[in-house]
Amino acid sequence: MVSLLGSAAASLAPLQLGGLLSEPLGQALAVIVAIAVVVLVGRVALKVAWRLVTIAAVVVGALLLLSFFGINVL
């Protein structure tokens, strides 16, 4: 029962705050929040990308070292 009331209140919150987004400061806040979400998602994506690049560099470096000793893996 409490979760139903909580979800109802959460669904009414945008209606209550709708007037705030019509003002310039409200729109600026909405833009800043949107930019913050993009930055946070970008940070996660870059963290994964750096790990992939590091793993690829280690693997290619190991294959290069092996090829120097005459061991061709590929």
All heavy atoms as TSV, in Angstrom:
chain	resi	resn	atom	element	x	y	z
A	1	MET	N	N	0.817	-1.188	0.000
A	1	MET	CA	C	0.000	0.000	0.000
A	1	MET	C	C	0.865	1.258	0.000
A	1	MET	O	O	0.566	2.206	-0.692
A	1	MET	CB	C	-0.924	-0.047	1.227
A	1	MET	CG	C	-1.866	1.110	1.319
A	1	MET	SD	S	-3.231	0.839	0.205
A	1	MET	CE	C	-4.214	2.223	0.567
A	2	VAL	N	N	1.955	1.190	0.797
A	2	VAL	CA	C	2.844	2.352	0.857
A	2	VAL	C	C	3.522	2.576	-0.483
A	2	VAL	O	O	3.683	3.697	-0.929
A	2	VAL	CB	C	3.881	2.167	1.989
A	2	VAL	CG1	C	4.890	3.280	1.965
A	2	VAL	CG2	C	3.178	2.084	3.334
A	3	SER	N	N	3.886	1.475	-1.173
A	3	SER	CA	C	4.551	1.637	-2.464
A	3	SER	C	C	3.606	2.246	-3.497
A	3	SER	O	O	4.036	2.979	-4.377
A	3	SER	CB	C	5.098	0.299	-2.952
A	3	SER	OG	O	4.025	-0.592	-3.203
A	4	LEU	N	N	2.314	1.928	-3.384
A	4	LEU	CA	C	1.359	2.533	-4.308
A	4	LEU	C	C	1.235	4.032	-4.062
A	4	LEU	O	O	1.161	4.823	-4.998
A	4	LEU	CB	C	-0.015	1.864	-4.162
A	4	LEU	CG	C	-0.125	0.431	-4.658
A	4	LEU	CD1	C	-1.499	-0.133	-4.345
A	4	LEU	CD2	C	0.163	0.357	-6.134
A	5	LEU	N	N	1.234	4.420	-2.794
A	5	LEU	CA	C	1.166	5.844	-2.483
A	5	LEU	C	C	2.439	6.558	-2.913
A	5	LEU	O	O	2.390	7.688	-3.395
A	5	LEU	CB	C	0.916	6.044	-0.984
A	5	LEU	CG	C	-0.454	5.603	-0.464
A	5	LEU	CD1	C	-0.521	5.767	1.034
A	5	LEU	CD2	C	-1.555	6.363	-1.154
A	6	GLY	N	N	3.576	5.880	-2.726
A	6	GLY	CA	C	4.847	6.477	-3.134
A	6	GLY	C	C	4.922	6.660	-4.633
A	6	GLY	O	O	5.384	7.686	-5.125
A	7	SER	N	N	4.440	5.665	-5.379
A	7	SER	CA	C	4.476	5.791	-6.831
A	7	SER	C	C	3.482	6.840	-7.315
A	7	SER	O	O	3.731	7.528	-8.298
A	7	SER	CB	C	4.208	4.442	-7.489
A	7	SER	OG	O	2.892	4.008	-7.184
A	8	ALA	N	N	2.355	6.968	-6.624
A	8	ALA	CA	C	1.391	7.995	-7.006
A	8	ALA	C	C	1.967	9.384	-6.756
A	8	ALA	O	O	1.809	10.297	-7.576
A	8	ALA	CB	C	0.091	7.813	-6.232
A	9	ALA	N	N	2.650	9.538	-5.613
A	9	ALA	CA	C	3.265	10.833	-5.312
A	9	ALA	C	C	4.376	11.141	-6.303
A	9	ALA	O	O	4.539	12.289	-6.728
A	9	ALA	CB	C	3.812	10.832	-3.885
A	10	ALA	N	N	5.132	10.107	-6.691
A	10	ALA	CA	C	6.213	10.321	-7.654
A	10	ALA	C	C	5.664	10.696	-9.026
A	10	ALA	O	O	6.274	11.472	-9.758
A	10	ALA	CB	C	7.077	9.069	-7.750
A	11	SER	N	N	4.508	10.140	-9.381
A	11	SER	CA	C	3.937	10.484	-10.687
A	11	SER	C	C	3.312	11.877	-10.684
A	11	SER	O	O	3.171	12.494	-11.732
A	11	SER	CB	C	2.907	9.440	-11.102
A	11	SER	OG	O	1.805	9.464	-10.210
A	12	LEU	N	N	2.923	12.384	-9.509
A	12	LEU	CA	C	2.347	13.722	-9.438
A	12	LEU	C	C	3.412	14.811	-9.292
A	12	LEU	O	O	3.126	15.978	-9.526
A	12	LEU	CB	C	1.365	13.817	-8.260
A	12	LEU	CG	C	0.070	13.038	-8.417
A	12	LEU	CD1	C	-0.768	13.155	-7.164
A	12	LEU	CD2	C	-0.705	13.517	-9.622
A	13	ALA	N	N	4.622	14.434	-8.901
A	13	ALA	CA	C	5.679	15.420	-8.682
A	13	ALA	C	C	5.965	16.256	-9.937
A	13	ALA	O	O	6.078	17.483	-9.831
A	13	ALA	CB	C	6.940	14.743	-8.170
A	14	PRO	N	N	6.079	15.645	-11.132
A	14	PRO	CA	C	6.321	16.493	-12.314
A	14	PRO	C	C	5.191	17.478	-12.576
A	14	PRO	O	O	5.420	18.588	-13.070
A	14	PRO	CB	C	6.447	15.492	-13.461
A	14	PRO	CG	C	6.831	14.223	-12.821
A	14	PRO	CD	C	6.174	14.239	-11.461
A	15	LEU	N	N	3.957	17.082	-12.237
A	15	LEU	CA	C	2.840	18.002	-12.447
A	15	LEU	C	C	2.942	19.194	-11.498
A	15	LEU	O	O	2.627	20.323	-11.873
A	15	LEU	CB	C	1.511	17.269	-12.231
A	15	LEU	CG	C	1.189	16.161	-13.235
A	15	LEU	CD1	C	-0.097	15.444	-12.835
A	15	LEU	CD2	C	1.080	16.722	-14.632
A	16	GLN	N	N	3.393	18.936	-10.286
A	16	GLN	CA	C	3.522	20.014	-9.321
A	16	GLN	C	C	4.695	20.922	-9.654
A	16	GLN	O	O	4.666	22.114	-9.390
A	16	GLN	CB	C	3.696	19.440	-7.918
A	16	GLN	CG	C	2.471	18.702	-7.423
A	16	GLN	CD	C	2.723	17.955	-6.133
A	16	GLN	OE1	O	3.862	17.845	-5.695
A	16	GLN	NE2	N	1.674	17.435	-5.532
A	17	LEU	N	N	5.745	20.349	-10.231
A	17	LEU	CA	C	6.932	21.132	-10.557
A	17	LEU	C	C	6.902	21.675	-11.981
A	17	LEU	O	O	7.848	22.310	-12.416
A	17	LEU	CB	C	8.186	20.264	-10.371
A	17	LEU	CG	C	8.458	19.785	-8.947
A	17	LEU	CD1	C	9.656	18.855	-8.923
A	17	LEU	CD2	C	8.667	20.951	-8.009
A	18	GLY	N	N	5.835	21.423	-12.716
A	18	GLY	CA	C	5.751	21.856	-14.108
A	18	GLY	C	C	5.895	23.356	-14.267
A	18	GLY	O	O	6.466	23.840	-15.236
A	19	GLY	N	N	5.389	24.134	-13.334
A	19	GLY	CA	C	5.499	25.575	-13.416
A	19	GLY	C	C	6.916	26.064	-13.226
A	19	GLY	O	O	7.295	27.118	-13.739
A	20	LEU	N	N	7.720	25.291	-12.497
A	20	LEU	CA	C	9.113	25.696	-12.268
A	20	LEU	C	C	9.944	25.617	-13.543
A	20	LEU	O	O	10.858	26.407	-13.746
A	20	LEU	CB	C	9.746	24.822	-11.183
A	20	LEU	CG	C	9.191	24.987	-9.766
A	20	LEU	CD1	C	9.875	24.022	-8.816
A	20	LEU	CD2	C	9.367	26.416	-9.296
A	21	LEU	N	N	9.612	24.660	-14.402
A	21	LEU	CA	C	10.390	24.506	-15.635
A	21	LEU	C	C	10.015	25.540	-16.691
A	21	LEU	O	O	10.686	25.635	-17.715
A	21	LEU	CB	C	10.216	23.090	-16.185
A	21	LEU	CG	C	10.787	21.975	-15.301
A	21	LEU	CD1	C	10.553	20.622	-15.943
A	21	LEU	CD2	C	12.270	22.194	-15.049
A	22	SER	N	N	8.957	26.288	-16.458
A	22	SER	CA	C	8.585	27.315	-17.431
A	22	SER	C	C	9.373	28.608	-17.207
A	22	SER	O	O	9.398	29.470	-18.076
A	22	SER	CB	C	7.086	27.596	-17.348
A	22	SER	OG	O	6.757	28.133	-16.077
A	23	GLU	N	N	10.025	28.720	-16.055
A	23	GLU	CA	C	10.843	29.893	-15.773
A	23	GLU	C	C	12.266	29.685	-16.289
A	23	GLU	O	O	12.720	28.542	-16.405
A	23	GLU	CB	C	10.876	30.150	-14.266
A	23	GLU	CG	C	9.507	30.469	-13.681
A	23	GLU	CD	C	9.566	30.694	-12.187
A	23	GLU	OE1	O	10.672	30.871	-11.656
A	23	GLU	OE2	O	8.498	30.675	-11.562
A	24	PRO	N	N	12.992	30.749	-16.593
A	24	PRO	CA	C	14.365	30.605	-17.106
A	24	PRO	C	C	15.304	29.857	-16.161
A	24	PRO	O	O	16.097	29.036	-16.596
A	24	PRO	CB	C	14.831	32.046	-17.304
A	24	PRO	CG	C	13.592	32.830	-17.490
A	24	PRO	CD	C	12.551	32.144	-16.639
A	25	LEU	N	N	15.181	30.129	-14.855
A	25	LEU	CA	C	16.053	29.416	-13.917
A	25	LEU	C	C	15.708	27.936	-13.842
A	25	LEU	O	O	16.588	27.081	-13.698
A	25	LEU	CB	C	15.971	30.051	-12.521
A	25	LEU	CG	C	16.695	31.374	-12.357
A	25	LEU	CD1	C	16.477	31.923	-10.962
A	25	LEU	CD2	C	18.169	31.215	-12.639
A	26	GLY	N	N	14.433	27.624	-13.964
A	26	GLY	CA	C	14.021	26.223	-13.982
A	26	GLY	C	C	14.544	25.506	-15.211
A	26	GLY	O	O	14.993	24.360	-15.134
A	27	GLN	N	N	14.514	26.183	-16.347
A	27	GLN	CA	C	15.048	25.598	-17.577
A	27	GLN	C	C	16.559	25.440	-17.484
A	27	GLN	O	O	17.111	24.429	-17.933
A	27	GLN	CB	C	14.676	26.462	-18.773
A	27	GLN	CG	C	13.199	26.436	-19.085
A	27	GLN	CD	C	12.816	27.403	-20.186
A	27	GLN	OE1	O	13.645	28.177	-20.665
A	27	GLN	NE2	N	11.552	27.369	-20.593
A	28	ALA	N	N	17.228	26.402	-16.864
A	28	ALA	CA	C	18.680	26.295	-16.686
A	28	ALA	C	C	19.016	25.109	-15.793
A	28	ALA	O	O	19.963	24.367	-16.061
A	28	ALA	CB	C	19.241	27.579	-16.094
A	29	LEU	N	N	18.217	24.924	-14.739
A	29	LEU	CA	C	18.442	23.782	-13.858
A	29	LEU	C	C	18.238	22.472	-14.609
A	29	LEU	O	O	19.022	21.527	-14.451
A	29	LEU	CB	C	17.507	23.847	-12.646
A	29	LEU	CG	C	17.608	22.677	-11.677
A	29	LEU	CD1	C	18.996	22.628	-11.053
A	29	LEU	CD2	C	16.536	22.769	-10.627
A	30	ALA	N	N	17.196	22.400	-15.438
A	30	ALA	CA	C	16.939	21.194	-16.220
A	30	ALA	C	C	18.103	20.899	-17.173
A	30	ALA	O	O	18.518	19.746	-17.321
A	30	ALA	CB	C	15.632	21.336	-16.995
A	31	VAL	N	N	18.652	21.935	-17.792
A	31	VAL	CA	C	19.790	21.750	-18.703
A	31	VAL	C	C	21.019	21.281	-17.936
A	31	VAL	O	O	21.736	20.375	-18.375
A	31	VAL	CB	C	20.080	23.059	-19.472
A	31	VAL	CG1	C	21.403	22.994	-20.201
A	31	VAL	CG2	C	18.945	23.357	-20.426
A	32	ILE	N	N	21.253	21.858	-16.772
A	32	ILE	CA	C	22.417	21.460	-15.965
A	32	ILE	C	C	22.285	20.014	-15.506
A	32	ILE	O	O	23.262	19.249	-15.531
A	32	ILE	CB	C	22.591	22.426	-14.779
A	32	ILE	CG1	C	23.038	23.787	-15.297
A	32	ILE	CG2	C	23.590	21.887	-13.766
A	32	ILE	CD1	C	23.029	24.870	-14.238
A	33	VAL	N	N	21.089	19.612	-15.112
A	33	VAL	CA	C	20.873	18.227	-14.696
A	33	VAL	C	C	21.081	17.291	-15.884
A	33	VAL	O	O	21.689	16.224	-15.748
A	33	VAL	CB	C	19.471	18.065	-14.078
A	33	VAL	CG1	C	19.110	16.603	-13.897
A	33	VAL	CG2	C	19.399	18.801	-12.746
A	34	ALA	N	N	20.608	17.675	-17.061
A	34	ALA	CA	C	20.802	16.848	-18.254
A	34	ALA	C	C	22.288	16.721	-18.587
A	34	ALA	O	O	22.766	15.636	-18.926
A	34	ALA	CB	C	20.037	17.440	-19.438
A	35	ILE	N	N	23.026	17.800	-18.485
A	35	ILE	CA	C	24.472	17.756	-18.740
A	35	ILE	C	C	25.161	16.864	-17.713
A	35	ILE	O	O	26.061	16.079	-18.050
A	35	ILE	CB	C	25.065	19.179	-18.742
A	35	ILE	CG1	C	24.576	19.947	-19.970
A	35	ILE	CG2	C	26.581	19.147	-18.708
A	35	ILE	CD1	C	24.936	21.418	-19.964
A	36	ALA	N	N	24.731	16.939	-16.457
A	36	ALA	CA	C	25.317	16.102	-15.412
A	36	ALA	C	C	25.089	14.626	-15.713
A	36	ALA	O	O	25.991	13.801	-15.529
A	36	ALA	CB	C	24.735	16.473	-14.055
A	37	VAL	N	N	23.910	14.287	-16.196
A	37	VAL	CA	C	23.619	12.889	-16.551
A	37	VAL	C	C	24.513	12.443	-17.705
A	37	VAL	O	O	25.082	11.340	-17.680
A	37	VAL	CB	C	22.120	12.729	-16.903
A	37	VAL	CG1	C	21.851	11.372	-17.528
A	37	VAL	CG2	C	21.276	12.924	-15.660
A	38	VAL	N	N	24.677	13.295	-18.706
A	38	VAL	CA	C	25.543	12.952	-19.845
A	38	VAL	C	C	26.982	12.765	-19.384
A	38	VAL	O	O	27.669	11.831	-19.802
A	38	VAL	CB	C	25.443	14.040	-20.939
A	38	VAL	CG1	C	26.514	13.864	-21.990
A	38	VAL	CG2	C	24.068	14.018	-21.566
A	39	VAL	N	N	27.459	13.636	-18.494
A	39	VAL	CA	C	28.833	13.528	-17.997
A	39	VAL	C	C	29.020	12.240	-17.200
A	39	VAL	O	O	30.028	11.543	-17.353
A	39	VAL	CB	C	29.197	14.769	-17.148
A	39	VAL	CG1	C	30.475	14.563	-16.383
A	39	VAL	CG2	C	29.307	15.986	-18.045
A	40	LEU	N	N	28.050	11.904	-16.355
A	40	LEU	CA	C	28.170	10.674	-15.568
A	40	LEU	C	C	28.176	9.437	-16.458
A	40	LEU	O	O	28.969	8.521	-16.254
A	40	LEU	CB	C	27.038	10.591	-14.548
A	40	LEU	CG	C	27.145	11.552	-13.369
A	40	LEU	CD1	C	25.913	11.451	-12.486
A	40	LEU	CD2	C	28.397	11.256	-12.559
A	41	VAL	N	N	27.298	9.410	-17.462
A	41	VAL	CA	C	27.277	8.277	-18.393
A	41	VAL	C	C	28.576	8.236	-19.182
A	41	VAL	O	O	29.151	7.164	-19.407
A	41	VAL	CB	C	26.048	8.368	-19.322
A	41	VAL	CG1	C	26.125	7.351	-20.448
A	41	VAL	CG2	C	24.771	8.168	-18.520
A	42	GLY	N	N	29.076	9.399	-19.586
A	42	GLY	CA	C	30.346	9.458	-20.318
A	42	GLY	C	C	31.514	8.967	-19.481
A	42	GLY	O	O	32.409	8.291	-19.988
A	43	ARG	N	N	31.513	9.301	-18.186
A	43	ARG	CA	C	32.588	8.828	-17.308
A	43	ARG	C	C	32.598	7.318	-17.233
A	43	ARG	O	O	33.657	6.682	-17.283
A	43	ARG	CB	C	32.424	9.416	-15.909
A	43	ARG	CG	C	32.849	10.844	-15.797
A	43	ARG	CD	C	32.775	11.317	-14.386
A	43	ARG	NE	N	33.686	10.529	-13.541
A	43	ARG	CZ	C	33.846	10.705	-12.253
A	43	ARG	NH1	N	33.159	11.635	-11.633
A	43	ARG	NH2	N	34.679	9.976	-11.565
A	44	VAL	N	N	31.421	6.705	-17.123
A	44	VAL	CA	C	31.339	5.246	-17.058
A	44	VAL	C	C	31.818	4.640	-18.381
A	44	VAL	O	O	32.587	3.670	-18.391
A	44	VAL	CB	C	29.897	4.805	-16.731
A	44	VAL	CG1	C	29.743	3.298	-16.861
A	44	VAL	CG2	C	29.525	5.255	-15.327
A	45	ALA	N	N	31.382	5.217	-19.494
A	45	ALA	CA	C	31.786	4.697	-20.805
A	45	ALA	C	C	33.295	4.834	-21.006
A	45	ALA	O	O	33.954	3.918	-21.516
A	45	ALA	CB	C	31.035	5.420	-21.916
A	46	LEU	N	N	33.865	5.974	-20.594
A	46	LEU	CA	C	35.304	6.156	-20.747
A	46	LEU	C	C	36.091	5.226	-19.832
A	46	LEU	O	O	37.176	4.765	-20.195
A	46	LEU	CB	C	35.679	7.612	-20.470
A	46	LEU	CG	C	35.354	8.573	-21.600
A	46	LEU	CD1	C	35.655	10.009	-21.168
A	46	LEU	CD2	C	36.140	8.238	-22.841
A	47	LYS	N	N	35.553	4.939	-18.664
A	47	LYS	CA	C	36.221	4.012	-17.752
A	47	LYS	C	C	36.323	2.632	-18.394
A	47	LYS	O	O	37.374	1.987	-18.366
A	47	LYS	CB	C	35.424	3.942	-16.444
A	47	LYS	CG	C	36.113	3.268	-15.321
A	47	LYS	CD	C	35.273	3.392	-14.050
A	47	LYS	CE	C	36.016	2.884	-12.857
A	47	LYS	NZ	N	35.209	3.004	-11.632
A	48	VAL	N	N	35.230	2.188	-19.008
A	48	VAL	CA	C	35.229	0.897	-19.700
A	48	VAL	C	C	36.162	0.944	-20.904
A	48	VAL	O	O	36.931	0.014	-21.153
A	48	VAL	CB	C	33.796	0.520	-20.126
A	48	VAL	CG1	C	33.783	-0.708	-21.016
A	48	VAL	CG2	C	32.929	0.291	-18.894
A	49	ALA	N	N	36.133	2.057	-21.650
A	49	ALA	CA	C	36.980	2.176	-22.842
A	49	ALA	C	C	38.463	2.136	-22.467
A	49	ALA	O	O	39.261	1.497	-23.150
A	49	ALA	CB	C	36.649	3.467	-23.584
A	50	TRP	N	N	38.856	2.834	-21.387
A	50	TRP	CA	C	40.256	2.809	-20.964
A	50	TRP	C	C	40.687	1.407	-20.583
A	50	TRP	O	O	41.811	0.991	-20.861
A	50	TRP	CB	C	40.486	3.762	-19.791
A	50	TRP	CG	C	40.826	5.135	-20.238
A	50	TRP	CD1	C	40.081	6.241	-20.088
A	50	TRP	CD2	C	42.006	5.546	-20.940
A	50	TRP	NE1	N	40.708	7.320	-20.649
A	50	TRP	CE2	C	41.902	6.919	-21.178
A	50	TRP	CE3	C	43.128	4.869	-21.391
A	50	TRP	CZ2	C	42.881	7.638	-21.838
A	50	TRP	CZ3	C	44.115	5.589	-22.054
A	50	TRP	CH2	C	43.977	6.950	-22.277
A	51	ARG	N	N	39.812	0.658	-19.927
A	51	ARG	CA	C	40.156	-0.723	-19.568
A	51	ARG	C	C	40.365	-1.565	-20.818
A	51	ARG	O	O	41.305	-2.356	-20.888
A	51	ARG	CB	C	39.073	-1.328	-18.688
A	51	ARG	CG	C	39.096	-0.781	-17.288
A	51	ARG	CD	C	38.072	-1.429	-16.426
A	51	ARG	NE	N	38.103	-0.832	-15.096
A	51	ARG	CZ	C	37.188	-1.008	-14.183
A	51	ARG	NH1	N	36.158	-1.770	-14.445
A	51	ARG	NH2	N	37.293	-0.439	-13.007
A	52	LEU	N	N	39.484	-1.399	-21.806
A	52	LEU	CA	C	39.623	-2.167	-23.044
A	52	LEU	C	C	40.904	-1.804	-23.782
A	52	LEU	O	O	41.606	-2.681	-24.306
A	52	LEU	CB	C	38.404	-1.947	-23.937
A	52	LEU	CG	C	37.094	-2.558	-23.451
A	52	LEU	CD1	C	35.959	-2.155	-24.375
A	52	LEU	CD2	C	37.209	-4.063	-23.367
A	53	VAL	N	N	41.241	-0.524	-23.820
A	53	VAL	CA	C	42.466	-0.086	-24.499
A	53	VAL	C	C	43.687	-0.625	-23.764
A	53	VAL	O	O	44.650	-1.088	-24.390
A	53	VAL	CB	C	42.505	1.456	-24.605
A	53	VAL	CG1	C	43.880	1.956	-25.019
A	53	VAL	CG2	C	41.457	1.934	-25.585
A	54	THR	N	N	43.664	-0.609	-22.446
A	54	THR	CA	C	44.794	-1.126	-21.667
A	54	THR	C	C	44.971	-2.623	-21.897
A	54	THR	O	O	46.092	-3.099	-22.096
A	54	THR	CB	C	44.573	-0.843	-20.166
A	54	THR	OG1	O	44.391	0.559	-19.996
A	54	THR	CG2	C	45.749	-1.312	-19.344
A	55	ILE	N	N	43.869	-3.363	-21.880
A	55	ILE	CA	C	43.951	-4.814	-22.126
A	55	ILE	C	C	44.478	-5.082	-23.527
A	55	ILE	O	O	45.335	-5.954	-23.729
A	55	ILE	CB	C	42.568	-5.455	-21.906
A	55	ILE	CG1	C	42.211	-5.415	-20.424
A	55	ILE	CG2	C	42.531	-6.880	-22.424
A	55	ILE	CD1	C	40.775	-5.784	-20.124
A	56	ALA	N	N	43.996	-4.328	-24.513
A	56	ALA	CA	C	44.459	-4.522	-25.887
A	56	ALA	C	C	45.945	-4.214	-26.008
A	56	ALA	O	O	46.686	-4.943	-26.689
A	56	ALA	CB	C	43.659	-3.637	-26.841
A	57	ALA	N	N	46.430	-3.168	-25.340
A	57	ALA	CA	C	47.852	-2.823	-25.403
A	57	ALA	C	C	48.702	-3.918	-24.772
A	57	ALA	O	O	49.768	-4.266	-25.307
A	57	ALA	CB	C	48.093	-1.488	-24.702
A	58	VAL	N	N	48.253	-4.478	-23.672
A	58	VAL	CA	C	49.011	-5.556	-23.023
A	58	VAL	C	C	49.041	-6.791	-23.911
A	58	VAL	O	O	50.097	-7.432	-24.081
A	58	VAL	CB	C	48.405	-5.866	-21.633
A	58	VAL	CG1	C	48.978	-7.146	-21.057
A	58	VAL	CG2	C	48.633	-4.700	-20.686
A	59	VAL	N	N	47.913	-7.143	-24.507
A	59	VAL	CA	C	47.869	-8.338	-25.372
A	59	VAL	C	C	48.746	-8.153	-26.601
A	59	VAL	O	O	49.533	-9.037	-26.960
A	59	VAL	CB	C	46.402	-8.644	-25.765
A	59	VAL	CG1	C	46.337	-9.687	-26.873
A	59	VAL	CG2	C	45.618	-9.100	-24.547
A	60	VAL	N	N	48.653	-6.995	-27.248
A	60	VAL	CA	C	49.466	-6.755	-28.448
A	60	VAL	C	C	50.946	-6.694	-28.076
A	60	VAL	O	O	51.803	-7.219	-28.800
A	60	VAL	CB	C	49.000	-5.454	-29.163
A	60	VAL	CG1	C	49.982	-5.045	-30.246
A	60	VAL	CG2	C	47.619	-5.661	-29.745
A	61	GLY	N	N	51.270	-6.099	-26.935
A	61	GLY	CA	C	52.662	-6.069	-26.483
A	61	GLY	C	C	53.202	-7.462	-26.207
A	61	GLY	O	O	54.346	-7.777	-26.555
A	62	ALA	N	N	52.395	-8.308	-25.590
A	62	ALA	CA	C	52.818	-9.687	-25.328
A	62	ALA	C	C	53.023	-10.443	-26.634
A	62	ALA	O	O	54.001	-11.195	-26.783
A	62	ALA	CB	C	51.789	-10.390	-24.455
A	63	LEU	N	N	52.135	-10.253	-27.594
A	63	LEU	CA	C	52.294	-10.918	-28.891
A	63	LEU	C	C	53.542	-10.414	-29.613
A	63	LEU	O	O	54.256	-11.197	-30.275
A	63	LEU	CB	C	51.058	-10.689	-29.759
A	63	LEU	CG	C	49.784	-11.409	-29.303
A	63	LEU	CD1	C	48.600	-10.977	-30.158
A	63	LEU	CD2	C	49.969	-12.910	-29.365
A	64	LEU	N	N	53.842	-9.128	-29.479
A	64	LEU	CA	C	55.049	-8.572	-30.095
A	64	LEU	C	C	56.301	-9.171	-29.467
A	64	LEU	O	O	57.239	-9.548	-30.180
A	64	LEU	CB	C	55.050	-7.051	-29.947
A	64	LEU	CG	C	56.246	-6.315	-30.564
A	64	LEU	CD1	C	56.272	-6.522	-32.072
A	64	LEU	CD2	C	56.186	-4.848	-30.216
A	65	LEU	N	N	56.302	-9.276	-28.140
A	65	LEU	CA	C	57.458	-9.891	-27.471
A	65	LEU	C	C	57.637	-11.342	-27.879
A	65	LEU	O	O	58.762	-11.806	-28.090
A	65	LEU	CB	C	57.301	-9.793	-25.952
A	65	LEU	CG	C	57.609	-8.440	-25.336
A	65	LEU	CD1	C	57.276	-8.452	-23.844
A	65	LEU	CD2	C	59.068	-8.085	-25.540
A	66	LEU	N	N	56.530	-12.062	-27.975
A	66	LEU	CA	C	56.618	-13.459	-28.405
A	66	LEU	C	C	57.149	-13.573	-29.834
A	66	LEU	O	O	57.930	-14.473	-30.149
A	66	LEU	CB	C	55.251	-14.137	-28.299
A	66	LEU	CG	C	54.767	-14.431	-26.877
A	66	LEU	CD1	C	53.348	-14.964	-26.910
A	66	LEU	CD2	C	55.693	-15.405	-26.180
A	67	SER	N	N	56.764	-12.626	-30.696
A	67	SER	CA	C	57.230	-12.690	-32.081
A	67	SER	C	C	58.720	-12.366	-32.172
A	67	SER	O	O	59.413	-12.847	-33.073
A	67	SER	CB	C	56.432	-11.729	-32.963
A	67	SER	OG	O	56.731	-10.394	-32.644
A	68	PHE	N	N	59.254	-11.576	-31.223
A	68	PHE	CA	C	60.679	-11.315	-31.202
A	68	PHE	C	C	61.470	-12.580	-30.914
A	68	PHE	O	O	62.591	-12.757	-31.379
A	68	PHE	CB	C	61.039	-10.263	-30.138
A	68	PHE	CG	C	60.712	-8.852	-30.547
A	68	PHE	CD1	C	60.441	-7.893	-29.591
A	68	PHE	CD2	C	60.698	-8.464	-31.879
A	68	PHE	CE1	C	60.139	-6.598	-29.939
A	68	PHE	CE2	C	60.413	-7.165	-32.250
A	68	PHE	CZ	C	60.127	-6.231	-31.280
A	69	PHE	N	N	60.904	-13.476	-30.170
A	69	PHE	CA	C	61.570	-14.740	-29.833
A	69	PHE	C	C	61.235	-15.861	-30.809
A	69	PHE	O	O	61.581	-17.008	-30.569
A	69	PHE	CB	C	61.222	-15.173	-28.398
A	69	PHE	CG	C	61.737	-14.223	-27.347
A	69	PHE	CD1	C	60.870	-13.458	-26.595
A	69	PHE	CD2	C	63.107	-14.093	-27.130
A	69	PHE	CE1	C	61.338	-12.578	-25.652
A	69	PHE	CE2	C	63.577	-13.232	-26.174
A	69	PHE	CZ	C	62.705	-12.461	-25.432
A	70	GLY	N	N	60.575	-15.532	-31.893
A	70	GLY	CA	C	60.304	-16.499	-32.935
A	70	GLY	C	C	59.060	-17.313	-32.707
A	70	GLY	O	O	58.835	-18.303	-33.416
A	71	ILE	N	N	58.248	-16.968	-31.740
A	71	ILE	CA	C	57.004	-17.703	-31.479
A	71	ILE	C	C	55.866	-16.930	-32.127
A	71	ILE	O	O	55.491	-15.854	-31.669
A	71	ILE	CB	C	56.755	-17.845	-29.960
A	71	ILE	CG1	C	57.933	-18.528	-29.297
A	71	ILE	CG2	C	55.449	-18.572	-29.700
A	71	ILE	CD1	C	57.870	-18.491	-27.786
A	72	ASN	N	N	55.346	-17.470	-33.211
A	72	ASN	CA	C	54.237	-16.808	-33.905
A	72	ASN	C	C	52.920	-17.431	-33.459
A	72	ASN	O	O	52.642	-18.582	-33.738
A	72	ASN	CB	C	54.398	-16.943	-35.427
A	72	ASN	CG	C	55.546	-16.091	-35.934
A	72	ASN	OD1	O	55.816	-15.032	-35.387
A	72	ASN	ND2	N	56.215	-16.568	-36.984
A	73	VAL	N	N	52.149	-16.655	-32.756
A	73	VAL	CA	C	50.876	-17.136	-32.232
A	73	VAL	C	C	49.774	-16.984	-33.268
A	73	VAL	O	O	48.859	-17.787	-33.349
A	73	VAL	CB	C	50.496	-16.390	-30.940
A	73	VAL	CG1	C	49.202	-16.861	-30.366
A	73	VAL	CG2	C	51.609	-16.533	-29.908
A	74	LEU	N	N	49.859	-15.951	-34.064
A	74	LEU	CA	C	48.790	-15.712	-35.048
A	74	LEU	C	C	49.070	-16.430	-36.333
A	74	LEU	O	O	49.955	-16.409	-37.008
A	74	LEU	CB	C	48.635	-14.211	-35.295
A	74	LEU	CG	C	48.203	-13.407	-34.067
A	74	LEU	CD1	C	48.107	-11.931	-34.412
A	74	LEU	CD2	C	46.862	-13.895	-33.564
